[in-house]
Amino acid sequence: MTTLGKKPARQWLALIMSAHNEELVIENTIHSAVMAGMPLEHIYVVDDASTDRTAEIARDLLGRGNVLTVAHSGKGLALTRGAKRFKLSSRYEWIHVVDADCQFAGDYFANFRARLDPTAAAATGYVKSMRGSIISAYRVYEYTFGMEVVRRFQHMIGTIPIIPGPTSCFRADIFDKVRFDNGALAEDFDVTLQVHRQKLGKIQFIEGAVVYTQDPGTVRDFIRQITRWNRGVLQGFKRHRIGTRASKLDIYLQYQLLNCLSMVFSYGLIIPLAGLKHGLLLTMATAFLADVIMTLGLVFYTASLARRLDIMSAFPYIYMLRWISVGVFIKSYVEIMILRKFRGTSGAWTTPTRQRIAN
């Protein structure tokens, strides 16, 4: 019983997800959150005008009071509308945003609660790939190196550039200061840059909080996904004028961009020019062999860290997808940085092909 005139104490954490046509996965996501320690009454779903049974499934699990259906508007605006309707900022200390196709490790929220720094502006966990297709094998390589090496370094120097969709947690007062309905192709990258640019506080990496995400099932869906990611990141560079300030974030992101461009420059210009002097075929073959050996070593390293040596058998596909990723980056760079396309988006989304997840 509360004292007359005194506001009731806020709950620790709310979990909110926006969903559009996610009937194959949303039940599993909610169940995994509950099994990981999240009470049903603190889970909220914003149904972004789904044409399947997404809203019905969510209401059956959570009750009507925790599910809101909005006009088709995209993830960012749907989250904004949902948080306002459910009054999350005034009722909770922290607001955790999650994608509708995730699966939490059993100790996810226990790890979050034990390690979350109350002075942090936001926090993010450790993203892993669900077992599945060849794309998933590639993501084991990509995510493991990204989390074990790159993310630890980013956390150490205070330059985490993106709080990813599967594991995004914000202090309630910070949640109100950033715009999720930002019209960006990669709204999570844009929101993270807002935290940095407004100097709202540090972003914490909680490595023990593991969440699994579903990867595209086909190469076509993979290309569509990484095209949006690349365009969104480069769009963020332009929007937030990355490289125009002498901050750690600007220096780090500029280095990452130059590192990507240097690879393109090397294979597109330096190696062919060297080939004119020493023999094009021999030079290209030597460069190709060196690249294969280097990539094989990295795949073995990440497979060992992830305890997934089975992905070594998928190395030819991993190598192919790596070069597809390079090609998508080049195309996106030309579109955004040179042709100045895709300056904004309505935020409307197209849900990729999902696979039903066994409980």
C-alpha positions in Angstrom: 0.0 0.0 0.0 1.5 3.4 -1.1 1.5 6.5 1.0 -1.1 9.0 0.0 0.3 11.5 -2.5 3.4 9.5 -3.1 4.2 8.0 -6.5 4.5 4.2 -6.6 8.0 2.8 -7.0 9.0 2.1 -10.5 9.6 -1.5 -11.7 13.1 -2.5 -12.7 12.7 -3.4 -16.4 10.2 -3.5 -19.2 10.7 -5.6 -22.3 9.1 -4.2 -25.5 9.1 -5.5 -29.1 7.5 -4.2 -32.3 6.4 -6.9 -34.7 5.2 -7.1 -38.3 4.1 -10.5 -39.5 6.1 -12.5 -37.0 3.6 -15.3 -36.3 6.2 -18.0 -36.8 8.6 -16.7 -34.2 6.9 -14.3 -31.7 5.6 -17.1 -29.4 9.1 -18.6 -29.0 10.6 -15.1 -28.3 8.1 -14.4 -25.6 8.4 -17.9 -24.1 12.2 -17.6 -24.1 12.0 -14.2 -22.3 9.9 -15.8 -19.6 12.2 -18.8 -19.2 15.1 -16.3 -18.9 13.4 -14.6 -16.0 11.2 -11.9 -17.5 7.6 -11.9 -15.9 4.8 -11.9 -18.5 3.2 -8.8 -17.0 6.3 -6.7 -18.0 6.5 -7.8 -21.6 4.8 -5.6 -24.2 4.2 -6.1 -27.9 3.5 -3.4 -30.5 1.8 -5.0 -33.5 2.7 -3.0 -36.6 -0.4 -3.7 -38.7 0.4 -7.4 -39.1 -1.7 -9.3 -41.6 -1.1 -12.7 -40.0 -1.7 -14.0 -36.4 1.0 -12.0 -34.7 -1.3 -9.8 -32.6 -3.6 -12.7 -31.8 -0.7 -14.8 -30.5 0.7 -11.9 -28.5 -2.7 -11.2 -26.9 -3.2 -14.9 -26.0 0.1 -14.9 -24.2 0.2 -11.4 -22.6 -3.3 -10.2 -22.5 -4.9 -7.4 -24.3 -3.5 -4.8 -22.0 0.1 -5.5 -23.0 -0.5 -5.5 -26.8 -1.1 -2.5 -29.0 -1.9 -2.6 -32.7 -0.8 0.5 -34.7 -1.1 1.6 -38.3 1.8 0.3 -40.5 4.6 2.7 -39.7 7.9 0.8 -39.1 9.8 -0.4 -36.1 11.0 3.0 -34.8 7.6 4.7 -34.8 5.8 1.6 -33.5 8.2 1.4 -30.5 7.7 5.1 -29.8 3.9 4.8 -29.9 4.0 1.6 -27.8 6.2 3.1 -25.1 4.0 6.2 -24.8 0.8 4.2 -24.7 2.1 1.8 -22.0 3.7 4.7 -20.1 7.0 2.8 -19.8 9.2 5.7 -18.9 7.2 6.6 -15.8 6.6 3.0 -14.7 10.1 1.4 -15.2 13.7 2.3 -14.5 15.0 0.5 -17.7 13.4 -0.2 -21.0 14.7 -3.2 -23.0 13.9 -3.2 -26.7 14.2 -6.6 -28.5 13.5 -7.9 -32.0 10.6 -10.4 -32.4 12.8 -13.2 -33.7 15.2 -13.7 -30.8 15.8 -16.3 -28.2 17.3 -15.5 -24.8 19.8 -17.6 -22.9 18.3 -18.9 -19.7 20.3 -16.6 -17.4 20.0 -13.5 -19.7 18.1 -11.2 -17.4 19.9 -12.5 -14.2 23.2 -11.5 -15.9 21.7 -8.1 -16.9 20.4 -7.3 -13.4 23.6 -8.4 -11.7 26.0 -6.5 -14.0 24.0 -3.5 -15.2 25.7 -0.2 -14.2 22.9 2.2 -12.9 24.9 5.2 -14.2 25.1 3.8 -17.8 22.9 5.4 -20.4 22.4 2.1 -22.2 23.6 -1.5 -22.3 23.8 -4.4 -24.8 24.5 -8.1 -24.5 26.3 -10.7 -26.5 24.7 -11.6 -29.8 24.9 -15.2 -31.1 23.5 -16.9 -34.2 20.9 -19.7 -34.0 21.9 -22.9 -35.7 20.6 -23.1 -39.2 21.6 -22.5 -42.8 24.9 -21.7 -44.4 24.2 -18.1 -43.6 24.2 -19.0 -39.9 27.6 -20.6 -40.3 28.9 -17.4 -41.7 27.3 -15.4 -38.9 29.0 -17.6 -36.3 32.3 -16.5 -37.8 31.2 -12.8 -38.1 29.4 -12.5 -34.7 32.1 -14.4 -32.7 34.9 -12.2 -34.0 32.7 -9.1 -33.6 31.7 -9.9 -30.0 34.9 -11.5 -28.6 37.4 -9.1 -30.2 35.8 -6.0 -31.7 33.0 -5.4 -29.1 35.4 -5.9 -26.1 37.8 -3.4 -27.6 34.9 -0.9 -28.3 33.7 -1.3 -24.7 37.2 -0.8 -23.3 37.7 2.6 -25.2 34.1 3.7 -24.9 33.2 3.7 -28.6 30.4 1.1 -29.0 28.9 2.4 -32.2 25.7 0.3 -32.3 23.3 -1.2 -29.8 21.9 -4.0 -31.9 18.2 -4.8 -32.2 18.3 -8.1 -30.4 19.7 -6.7 -27.2 19.1 -3.0 -26.6 18.5 -1.7 -23.1 18.1 2.0 -22.2 17.7 3.8 -18.9 14.2 5.2 -18.9 15.2 8.9 -18.9 17.6 8.2 -21.8 14.9 6.4 -23.8 12.9 9.6 -23.7 15.8 11.7 -25.1 16.5 9.7 -28.2 14.3 9.3 -31.3 13.5 5.8 -32.5 11.2 7.2 -35.2 14.2 8.7 -36.9 13.5 7.7 -40.5 16.8 5.8 -40.7 17.5 2.6 -42.6 19.3 1.3 -39.5 17.4 2.9 -36.6 19.5 1.1 -34.0 22.7 2.6 -35.4 21.1 6.1 -35.5 19.8 5.8 -31.9 23.3 4.8 -30.7 24.9 7.8 -32.5 22.3 10.0 -30.8 23.4 8.7 -27.4 27.0 9.6 -28.4 26.3 12.9 -30.0 24.1 14.1 -27.1 26.7 12.9 -24.6 24.0 11.0 -22.7 26.4 8.6 -21.0 28.3 5.4 -21.5 27.1 2.3 -23.3 27.8 -0.9 -21.4 28.6 -4.3 -22.9 27.3 -7.2 -20.7 29.1 -10.1 -22.2 27.3 -12.7 -20.0 23.9 -11.7 -21.3 23.5 -13.9 -24.4 20.8 -13.6 -27.0 20.3 -15.7 -30.1 19.0 -14.2 -33.3 17.6 -15.9 -36.5 19.6 -15.3 -39.7 18.3 -15.1 -43.2 17.6 -18.5 -44.7 18.6 -17.7 -48.3 21.4 -15.8 -50.0 18.8 -13.4 -51.4 17.5 -12.5 -48.0 21.1 -12.2 -46.7 21.9 -9.7 -49.4 18.7 -7.7 -48.7 19.5 -7.6 -45.0 23.2 -6.5 -45.3 22.2 -4.0 -48.0 19.9 -2.3 -45.6 22.6 -2.5 -42.9 25.3 -1.0 -45.1 23.1 1.7 -46.4 21.9 2.5 -42.9 25.4 2.7 -41.4 26.7 5.0 -44.2 23.5 7.0 -43.9 24.3 7.5 -40.2 27.9 8.6 -41.2 26.4 11.4 -43.2 23.5 12.3 -40.9 25.7 12.6 -37.8 28.7 14.0 -39.7 31.1 11.3 -38.6 34.6 12.5 -39.0 34.0 16.1 -38.4 34.7 16.0 -34.6 37.8 15.1 -32.7 36.0 12.5 -30.6 37.0 8.9 -29.9 33.9 7.7 -31.8 34.6 9.8 -34.9 38.2 8.6 -35.0 37.2 4.9 -34.5 34.4 4.9 -37.1 36.6 6.8 -39.6 39.3 4.1 -39.1 36.7 1.3 -39.6 35.5 3.0 -42.9 39.0 3.5 -44.2 39.9 -0.1 -43.3 37.0 -1.3 -45.5 37.9 1.1 -48.3 41.6 0.1 -48.2 40.7 -3.5 -48.9 38.6 -2.4 -51.9 41.5 -0.1 -53.0 44.1 -2.9 -52.6 42.2 -5.5 -54.7 40.8 -3.0 -57.1 43.9 -1.0 -57.9 47.2 -1.9 -56.1 47.2 -5.6 -56.8 46.3 -5.2 -60.5 49.0 -2.5 -60.9 51.5 -4.8 -59.2 50.4 -7.5 -61.6 51.4 -5.4 -64.6 55.0 -5.5 -63.4 55.2 -9.0 -62.0 52.6 -10.9 -64.1 48.9 -10.4 -63.5 48.0 -14.0 -63.2 50.7 -14.9 -60.7 50.1 -11.7 -58.6 46.3 -12.3 -58.5 46.8 -16.0 -57.6 49.2 -15.1 -54.8 46.9 -12.5 -53.4 43.9 -14.8 -53.6 45.8 -17.6 -51.9 47.0 -15.3 -49.1 43.5 -14.1 -48.6 42.1 -17.6 -48.4 44.7 -18.7 -45.8 44.1 -15.6 -43.7 40.3 -16.1 -43.8 40.7 -19.8 -43.0 42.8 -18.9 -40.0 40.2 -16.4 -38.8 37.3 -18.9 -39.3 39.2 -21.6 -37.3 40.0 -19.0 -34.5 36.3 -17.9 -34.2 35.0 -21.5 -34.6 37.3 -22.5 -31.6 36.1 -19.5 -29.5 32.5 -20.4 -30.3 33.1 -24.1 -29.8 31.5 -24.7 -33.3 34.2 -26.5 -35.2 31.5 -27.9 -37.4 31.4 -24.6 -39.3 34.8 -25.3 -40.7 33.1 -27.6 -43.3 31.2 -24.6 -44.5 34.4 -22.6 -45.2 33.9 -22.3 -49.0 30.5 -20.8 -48.5 31.8 -18.5 -45.7 34.5 -17.3 -48.0 31.9 -16.6 -50.8 29.6 -14.7 -48.4 32.5 -12.6 -47.2 33.1 -11.4 -50.8 29.4 -10.9 -51.4 29.5 -8.7 -48.3 32.4 -6.7 -49.7 30.4 -6.2 -53.0 27.4 -5.0 -51.1 29.5 -2.5 -49.2 31.0 -1.1 -52.4 27.5 -0.7 -53.9 26.1 0.9 -50.8 29.1 3.3 -50.5 28.5 4.5 -54.1 24.8 4.9 -53.5 25.0 6.8 -50.2 28.3 8.7 -50.3 28.7 9.5 -54.0 25.2 9.4 -55.5 23.6 10.7 -52.2 20.7 8.3 -52.4 18.5 7.0 -49.5 18.6 10.1 -47.4 15.6 8.8 -45.4 12.9 6.2 -45.2 9.3 6.1 -44.1 10.4 3.4 -41.7 8.1 0.8 -43.2 9.6 -2.6 -43.1 9.5 -5.9 -44.9 9.8 -8.9 -42.7 12.4 -11.4 -44.0 11.4 -15.0 -44.5 11.2 -16.6 -41.1 11.7 -20.2 -40.0 9.6 -21.7 -37.2 11.8 -22.3 -34.1 11.4 -25.5 -32.1 10.8 -24.9 -28.4 
